[in-house]
Amino acid sequence: MVNVVASVGRNGVHDFILLRASAIILVLYTLLLAGFFMVTPSVTFDVWQGFFACMSVKVATMLALLALLVHAKIGVWQVLSDYIKPAFLRGVLQFFFSVLLLAYVVFGFSIVWGV
């Protein structure tokens, strides 16, 4: 069996499944928000705050944030591995985007849960 050193433990089938699963989660979350706007005649701050006070919306938001993290991390890896050939530059950019995506999730968590 041949091991690809450049993949660093990545598996194409695993990435494919993660991308599709995260895309489905993001579509469902988008439909949740679109449904909220369609059934709510007037969106005020109080209505918006009440919507996000619901535990299921908080959980759905966190699930969507994690799905976005997975989706973006795989997408950034694919784009960088295709278009950035110097390994050091690619590694630095991957590190930068990984930290940025993790910061988005941390800030999203603190916003949703009010921490």
C-alpha positions in Angstrom: 0.0 0.0 0.0 1.3 3.4 -0.9 1.1 6.2 1.6 0.9 9.8 0.3 3.1 11.9 2.5 1.5 15.2 1.3 -1.9 14.2 2.6 -0.9 14.3 6.3 -3.5 11.7 7.3 -6.3 13.1 5.1 -8.6 10.8 3.2 -10.5 11.9 0.1 -13.6 9.9 0.9 -13.6 11.2 4.5 -13.3 14.8 3.2 -16.1 14.2 0.6 -18.5 12.9 3.3 -17.6 15.7 5.7 -18.2 18.3 3.0 -21.5 16.9 2.0 -22.7 16.5 5.6 -21.6 20.0 6.5 -23.3 21.4 3.4 -26.6 19.7 4.4 -26.4 21.1 7.9 -25.7 24.6 6.5 -28.7 24.3 4.1 -31.0 23.2 6.9 -29.8 26.1 9.1 -30.4 28.5 6.2 -33.9 27.1 5.7 -34.5 27.6 9.5 -33.6 31.2 9.3 -35.5 31.8 6.0 -38.5 30.1 7.6 -38.2 32.4 10.6 -38.2 35.5 8.4 -41.1 34.2 6.3 -43.4 33.5 9.3 -42.5 36.6 11.3 -44.3 39.6 10.0 -42.1 42.2 11.8 -38.7 41.3 13.0 -37.7 43.5 16.0 -34.9 43.1 18.4 -37.2 41.5 21.0 -38.5 39.0 18.5 -35.0 38.2 17.3 -33.7 37.9 20.8 -36.7 35.6 21.7 -35.9 33.4 18.7 -32.3 33.0 19.7 -33.3 32.4 23.4 -34.8 29.1 22.3 -32.4 26.3 23.2 -33.0 24.4 19.9 -32.0 27.5 17.9 -28.8 27.9 20.0 -27.9 24.3 19.4 -28.7 24.6 15.7 -26.5 27.7 15.5 -23.6 26.0 17.2 -24.0 23.0 14.9 -24.1 25.3 11.9 -20.9 27.1 13.1 -19.1 23.8 13.5 -20.3 22.7 10.1 -19.0 26.0 8.7 -15.6 25.3 10.4 -15.3 21.9 8.9 -16.5 23.0 5.4 -14.2 26.0 5.3 -11.2 24.1 6.7 -11.5 21.4 4.0 -12.2 24.0 1.3 -9.2 26.2 2.3 -6.9 23.1 2.3 -8.1 22.1 -1.1 -7.6 25.6 -2.6 -4.2 26.1 -1.0 -2.9 22.7 -2.0 -4.0 23.4 -5.6 -2.7 26.9 -6.0 0.1 27.5 -3.4 3.0 25.3 -4.3 5.7 26.4 -1.8 5.2 24.2 1.2 6.2 26.8 3.8 3.9 29.4 2.5 1.0 26.9 2.2 1.6 25.8 5.8 1.7 29.4 7.1 -1.5 30.2 5.3 -3.2 27.0 6.5 -2.2 27.8 10.0 -3.5 31.4 9.7 -6.9 30.3 8.3 -7.2 27.5 10.9 -6.7 30.0 13.7 -9.1 32.4 12.1 -11.8 29.8 11.7 -11.3 28.6 15.3 -11.6 32.2 16.5 -14.9 32.5 14.6 -16.2 29.4 16.4 -15.1 30.7 19.8 -16.6 34.1 19.3 -19.8 32.5 17.9 -20.0 30.3 20.9 -19.6 33.3 23.2 -22.2 35.3 21.4 -24.8 32.6 21.2 -24.4 31.4 24.8 -23.7 34.8 26.3 -20.4 33.8 27.9 
